[in-house]
Amino acid sequence: MTRLNKEKLPVAIIGGGPVGLAAAAHLVKKGEEFILFEAGRQIGASVLEWGHVRMFSPWQYNIDQVAKELLDAEGWSTPNLEDVPNGSELVNDYLVPLSEIPSIKKRMVLNAKIVGVAKHGLDKLKTSDRTKRPFDLYVEVDGETTVYQAKAIIDASGTWKNPNPSLSNGIWTKAEKNLSEHITYGIPDVLGDKGTKYSNKTVMVVGSGHSAINTLLDLAKLKATYKDTKIIWVLRKNHVRDVYGGQENDQLPARGKLGIRIQELVETEAIQILTPFYINQIINNGTKITVEGTLNDTDYTVNHIDEMIVATGFRPDTSFLNEVRISLDPALESVEALAPLIDPNIHSCGTVRPHGEEELRQPEEGFYIVGMKSYGRAPTFLLATGYEQVRSVVAYLTGDFKGAKEVQLILPETGVCNSGANVDCCEIEVAKPQTNSCCVEAKVEVKSSSCCGS
């Protein structure tokens, strides 16, 4: 076998979304060779699938600072940092110009699906010489498989293409897969094409996060025109008020406003709410869907559903990582060290203590999972967190070990934090991160009125 000089190989980035491109920008600044693989036919392809949705973080939290430096050098017109973009604006006004910078563009491969990653010549079992071997990436490009070598890998492939099913136990069934024409996952453009898919239909929305709330608000707009539209909202919360969030106390006003608007909609009684409702079975009745489950621990069936919108979150795809050594939390499927900070079973903070290369480090030397995928099934990720992750990882990979350990991130508070831990999180000292607190944030002033208020 030919011995490859690992150190002369590039760093491979998997994913051409905001975090993947931020990693590319940082590698450019460090003068490091890299290659970026994007599964879509254009940069930010997954973001464009929710391009109609307005984000709740303004531009100031959505732009990586090193990426901005590169863009400014090209004469980029910076958006108003206080404006809140939608997904399409994030791609067209930021990601596309970033990807067009020559030092990045020449290193991108589009329509490139990663189907396998391994250490060169070794399977997962073999340990001898492992750290000296480069990575092999098996990549399908336009239907042809090519093997690329890399000295390190930054996996920023996200979770968007891997949604959770409707069943409360997380199991995919054949019946649900066969209903793909009538079940949509994530945040569909309900009002697109004049709402013809959902107008005057009985629509069930499953989920309690921001995706579900955005969808419900759009369906309510549709119902104002198409009066026979019936909306059913299925949640697993004990009470619908549990989804209202920080509202006026949220430091991201757009996110707080979502809670206010959904509360107003609930109070109009324009939607039927089933909570806590646990879905056990989906039945295809030809032209209609039947959903069976339990409502308040009693068997309950919903008949005559025309369309379902399942917004129950996403999960990471690790199928192409079977031959590399990774360590994920058994419940969240997140990077293991992040789990105590983001576990929704413990707390509901929308922020997490800043972290970097050390926490993201995997047993396979030189392999990192970053961005939304690093959070596994947890839903509270912000782009600014991903930008800090890749800044630290790139610093480490290029020998800047001091820079890798620095914290360069300030995140907004959600205005609400529920904790099951026996901790007085309202007594946190300013700028002192704590790993056992429900609101742990270095360099963020935590006020008692906004941390543990509910």
C-alpha positions in Angstrom: 0.0 0.0 0.0 1.3 3.4 -0.9 2.2 5.4 2.2 0.4 8.9 2.0 1.9 12.0 3.6 -1.1 12.9 5.7 0.1 16.4 6.6 0.2 17.5 2.9 -3.5 16.6 2.5 -6.4 19.1 2.9 -8.9 19.4 5.6 -12.3 18.1 4.4 -15.5 20.0 5.2 -18.8 18.1 4.9 -21.7 20.5 4.3 -22.0 23.8 2.5 -24.4 25.5 4.9 -23.6 28.5 7.2 -21.3 26.5 9.5 -19.5 24.6 6.8 -18.8 27.8 4.9 -17.6 29.5 8.1 -15.1 26.7 8.6 -13.9 27.3 5.0 -13.5 31.0 5.8 -11.4 30.3 8.9 -9.2 27.8 7.0 -8.7 30.5 4.2 -7.6 33.0 6.9 -5.1 30.4 8.3 -3.7 29.6 4.9 -4.8 26.0 5.2 -5.7 23.8 2.3 -9.3 22.3 2.4 -12.0 20.8 0.2 -15.7 21.4 0.9 -18.4 18.9 -0.1 -22.0 20.0 -0.5 -24.7 17.4 -1.2 -27.0 19.9 -2.9 -26.7 21.4 -6.3 -25.9 24.7 -4.8 -24.6 26.2 -1.6 -27.2 26.3 1.3 -29.5 23.9 -0.5 -31.1 22.7 2.8 -31.6 26.3 4.0 -33.5 27.1 0.8 -36.0 24.4 1.7 -37.2 26.6 4.5 -36.3 29.8 2.7 -39.8 31.3 3.2 -39.4 31.2 7.0 -38.1 34.2 8.8 -35.4 33.5 11.4 -35.6 34.7 14.9 -32.0 35.9 15.1 -31.0 39.2 13.4 -28.1 39.4 11.0 -25.6 40.2 13.8 -25.9 36.6 15.1 -26.0 35.0 11.6 -22.7 36.3 10.1 -19.4 34.7 11.0 -16.8 37.4 11.7 -14.0 35.9 9.6 -16.4 35.3 6.8 -17.4 39.0 7.0 -13.7 40.0 6.8 -13.3 38.0 3.5 -16.6 39.4 2.1 -15.7 43.0 3.0 -12.4 42.6 1.2 -14.5 41.7 -1.9 -16.7 44.8 -1.5 -19.7 43.1 0.0 -22.6 45.2 1.1 -23.3 44.2 4.7 -27.0 43.8 5.5 -28.6 45.9 8.3 -27.4 43.9 11.3 -30.7 44.6 13.2 -32.8 43.1 10.4 -34.1 39.5 10.7 -33.5 37.6 7.4 -35.5 34.6 6.1 -33.8 31.5 4.9 -33.6 32.6 1.3 -32.0 35.9 2.3 -29.5 34.1 4.4 -28.4 32.1 1.4 -28.7 34.7 -1.4 -27.3 37.7 0.6 -24.6 36.0 2.6 -23.8 32.3 1.7 -23.8 32.7 -2.1 -21.4 35.8 -2.0 -19.2 33.9 0.5 -19.1 30.9 -1.7 -18.1 33.0 -4.7 -14.9 34.2 -3.1 -12.2 32.6 -5.3 -10.2 31.1 -2.4 -13.4 29.2 -1.4 -15.1 28.6 -4.7 -12.1 26.7 -6.2 -12.2 24.3 -3.3 -15.9 23.4 -3.4 -17.5 20.2 -4.8 -21.3 20.4 -5.3 -23.8 17.6 -5.7 -21.4 15.6 -3.6 -22.9 13.0 -1.3 -20.6 11.4 1.3 -21.4 7.7 1.4 -18.5 6.5 3.6 -15.6 7.7 5.7 -12.8 5.6 7.0 -9.1 5.6 7.9 -7.0 4.8 4.9 -6.7 1.0 4.6 -8.2 0.4 8.1 -11.6 -0.5 9.4 -12.9 0.7 12.7 -11.4 -2.3 14.6 -7.8 -1.7 13.7 -5.7 0.5 16.0 -2.1 0.1 14.9 -0.9 3.1 12.9 -4.3 4.6 13.0 -3.4 8.2 13.9 -0.8 8.3 11.1 -3.3 7.3 8.4 -5.3 9.9 6.5 -9.1 9.8 6.1 -10.7 8.3 3.0 -14.0 9.9 2.0 -16.1 8.0 -0.5 -18.1 10.7 -2.4 -20.8 10.2 -5.0 -20.6 13.1 -7.4 -23.1 13.1 -10.2 -23.6 9.4 -9.7 -19.9 8.4 -9.8 -18.0 7.5 -6.6 -14.7 9.1 -6.1 -12.3 8.6 -3.1 -10.8 11.7 -1.6 -8.1 11.8 1.1 -8.0 14.3 4.0 -5.9 14.8 7.1 -8.8 16.0 9.1 -12.6 16.2 8.8 -15.1 18.8 9.9 -18.6 17.3 9.6 -21.1 20.2 9.3 -23.7 18.2 7.4 -26.5 19.2 9.7 -29.7 17.2 10.4 -32.3 18.8 8.0 -32.4 15.8 5.6 -33.1 13.4 8.5 -36.4 14.3 10.2 -38.1 12.5 13.1 -41.3 10.6 12.4 -44.7 11.3 13.8 -44.8 8.4 16.2 -44.1 9.4 19.7 -41.6 6.6 20.2 -39.5 7.8 17.3 -40.1 4.7 15.1 -40.5 4.9 11.4 -43.2 2.7 10.0 -44.0 1.5 6.5 -47.4 3.0 6.8 -46.0 6.5 7.5 -43.4 6.2 4.7 -46.2 5.2 2.2 -48.1 8.4 3.1 -45.3 10.7 1.8 -47.7 12.5 -0.5 -49.8 13.6 2.5 -47.2 14.0 5.2 -44.7 16.8 5.1 -41.8 17.2 7.5 -40.2 20.4 8.8 -41.7 23.8 7.8 -43.6 23.6 4.5 -44.5 26.8 2.6 -48.2 26.6 3.6 -49.1 29.8 1.8 -47.2 29.0 -1.3 -49.2 28.5 -4.6 -52.1 30.2 -2.8 -52.2 27.4 -0.2 -53.8 24.9 -2.6 -52.3 21.9 -0.8 -53.9 22.8 2.5 -56.8 25.1 1.8 -60.2 23.8 3.0 -58.5 20.6 4.3 -58.2 19.1 7.7 -54.6 19.5 8.6 -52.9 18.0 11.7 -49.7 19.7 12.9 -47.5 17.6 15.1 -44.8 19.3 17.3 -44.3 22.0 19.9 -41.2 23.9 18.7 -40.7 27.0 16.5 -41.2 25.0 13.3 -44.7 23.9 14.4 -45.5 27.4 15.7 -44.5 29.0 12.4 -46.6 26.5 10.5 -49.7 27.0 12.7 -49.5 30.8 12.3 -49.4 30.4 8.5 -52.3 27.9 8.5 -54.3 30.4 10.6 -53.7 33.0 7.8 -54.9 30.5 5.3 -58.0 29.7 7.3 -58.9 33.4 7.3 -59.4 33.1 3.5 -60.4 29.4 3.2 -62.9 29.1 6.1 -63.3 25.3 5.8 -59.7 24.7 6.7 -59.5 22.8 10.0 -56.4 22.9 12.1 -55.5 20.2 14.7 -52.4 20.8 16.8 -50.9 17.7 18.5 -48.4 18.2 21.3 -46.8 16.1 24.0 -46.6 19.0 26.5 -48.7 18.8 29.7 -50.2 22.2 28.8 -50.0 24.3 25.7 -48.7 27.3 27.7 -45.4 25.3 28.0 -44.6 26.4 24.5 -45.0 30.1 24.9 -41.4 30.6 25.9 -39.8 33.9 27.2 -42.1 36.2 25.1 -41.2 39.8 26.1 -38.2 38.7 28.2 -36.5 37.0 25.2 -33.4 38.9 24.0 -34.3 37.8 20.5 -37.5 39.8 19.9 -38.6 37.7 16.9 -38.3 34.5 18.9 -40.2 36.0 21.8 -42.9 37.3 19.4 -43.6 33.8 18.2 -44.7 32.8 21.7 -46.9 35.9 21.9 -48.5 35.2 18.6 -49.2 31.5 19.2 -50.8 32.3 22.6 -53.0 34.8 20.9 -54.0 32.2 18.2 -54.7 29.6 20.9 -57.0 32.0 22.7 -59.1 32.6 19.6 -59.9 28.9 19.6 -59.3 28.8 15.8 -57.4 25.6 16.2 -58.2 22.3 18.0 -55.5 21.4 20.5 -54.7 17.8 21.6 -52.3 17.7 24.5 -50.7 15.7 25.9 -51.3 13.4 22.9 -49.0 10.5 22.1 -49.2 9.1 18.6 -49.0 5.3 18.5 -50.1 4.5 14.9 -50.7 6.1 11.5 -53.3 4.4 9.3 -53.7 5.0 5.5 -57.3 4.9 4.7 -56.9 5.6 1.0 -57.8 9.3 0.7 -57.7 10.0 4.4 -55.4 9.5 7.4 -56.3 8.1 10.8 -54.1 8.8 13.8 -54.4 6.6 16.9 -52.8 7.4 20.2 -53.5 8.4 23.8 -54.8 11.7 25.1 -54.4 12.2 28.8 -53.6 8.4 29.1 -56.9 7.5 27.3 -57.1 5.9 23.9 -58.0 8.5 21.3 -58.4 8.4 17.5 -58.5 11.2 15.0 -60.1 10.4 11.7 -60.5 12.1 8.3 -57.2 13.9 8.2 -56.3 15.2 4.8 -52.7 16.4 5.4 -50.2 16.1 8.2 -47.3 18.4 8.9 -44.8 16.7 11.2 -42.4 19.2 13.0 -41.0 16.9 15.6 -37.4 17.8 15.0 -34.5 16.1 13.3 -31.8 13.5 14.1 -28.2 13.3 12.9 -27.3 10.9 10.0 -24.3 8.9 11.1 -24.8 6.0 8.6 -21.7 7.1 6.6 -19.5 7.2 9.7 -19.7 3.5 10.6 -16.0 3.0 10.1 -14.7 5.9 12.1 -14.6 6.0 15.9 -17.1 8.6 17.2 -18.7 9.0 20.7 -22.2 10.3 20.9 -24.6 10.7 23.8 -26.9 7.6 23.9 -30.0 9.7 24.3 -29.5 12.9 22.4 -27.1 11.5 19.8 -25.2 14.8 20.3 -21.4 15.2 20.8 -21.1 13.5 24.2 -19.6 16.5 26.1 -22.4 18.8 25.0 -25.3 16.6 26.2 -25.4 17.8 29.9 -25.6 21.4 28.5 -28.4 20.9 26.0 -30.5 18.0 27.2 -34.2 19.1 27.1 -34.9 16.5 29.8 -32.9 18.6 32.2 -33.5 22.2 31.1 -35.0 24.3 28.4 -32.3 27.0 27.9 -32.0 28.3 24.4 -28.3 29.0 25.0 -25.4 26.8 26.0 -22.1 27.6 27.6 -19.6 28.5 24.8 -17.5 25.5 23.9 -14.9 24.6 21.3 -12.4 22.0 20.0 -11.8 20.3 23.3 -15.5 19.5 23.9 -16.1 18.6 20.2 -13.0 16.3 20.0 -13.9 12.7 18.9 -12.0 9.5 19.7 -10.9 9.5 16.1 -8.1 12.0 16.0 -8.8 14.8 13.6 -12.5 14.2 13.2 -15.1 16.8 14.5 -18.9 17.0 14.3 -20.0 20.7 14.4 -23.0 22.8 13.9 -26.6 21.5 14.2 -25.4 17.9 13.9 -23.2 18.4 17.1 -26.5 18.9 19.0 -27.9 15.6 17.9 -31.7 15.6 18.5 -31.6 18.7 20.7 -33.4 21.7 19.2 -31.8 24.8 20.7 -28.9 25.4 18.2 -28.0 29.0 17.1 -25.7 29.8 14.2 -23.4 31.9 16.4 -22.7 28.7 18.4 -21.6 26.9 15.3 -19.3 29.7 14.2 -17.6 29.6 17.5 -17.2 25.9 17.2 -15.4 26.0 13.9 -13.3 29.0 14.9 -11.9 26.9 17.8 -11.6 23.7 15.8 -9.7 25.4 12.9 -7.4 27.2 15.4 -6.5 23.8 16.9 -6.0 22.1 13.5 -3.6 24.9 12.5 -1.5 24.8 15.6 -3.1 27.7 17.4 -3.8 25.8 20.7 -4.1 29.0 22.8 -6.7 30.4 20.4 -8.6 27.1 20.4 -9.2 27.4 24.1 -10.4 31.0 24.0 -14.0 31.9 24.3 -15.2 34.5 21.8 -19.0 34.2 22.0 -21.9 36.0 23.5 -25.4 34.7 23.0 -28.8 36.2 23.8 -30.9 34.8 26.6 -34.2 33.1 25.9 -35.9 34.8 28.8 -37.0 31.4 30.2 -35.3 28.5 31.6 -36.8 25.4 33.3 -34.6 23.1 35.2 -35.1 19.8 36.8 -31.8 20.1 38.6 -31.7 21.1 42.3 -29.7 24.3 41.5 -30.4 27.9 42.2 -29.6 29.1 38.7 -30.7 32.7 39.5 -27.6 33.2 41.6 -25.0 32.8 38.9 -22.0 35.2 39.0 -21.5 37.3 35.9 -19.0 35.8 33.4 -18.6 32.6 35.4 -19.5 29.5 33.4 -20.9 26.6 35.4 -21.5 23.1 34.0 -24.3 22.2 36.5 -26.5 25.3 35.9 -29.6 25.5 33.9 -28.4 28.8 32.4 -24.7 28.6 31.8 -23.2 31.3 29.8 -19.7 32.8 29.9 -19.5 36.5 29.3 -23.3 36.9 29.5 -24.9 38.8 32.3 -27.6 36.5 33.8 -30.4 38.4 35.6 -32.7 36.6 38.0 -35.8 38.0 36.4 -35.0 36.3 33.1 -33.4 33.0 34.0 -35.8 31.0 36.1 -39.0 32.7 35.8 -41.3 29.8 35.0 
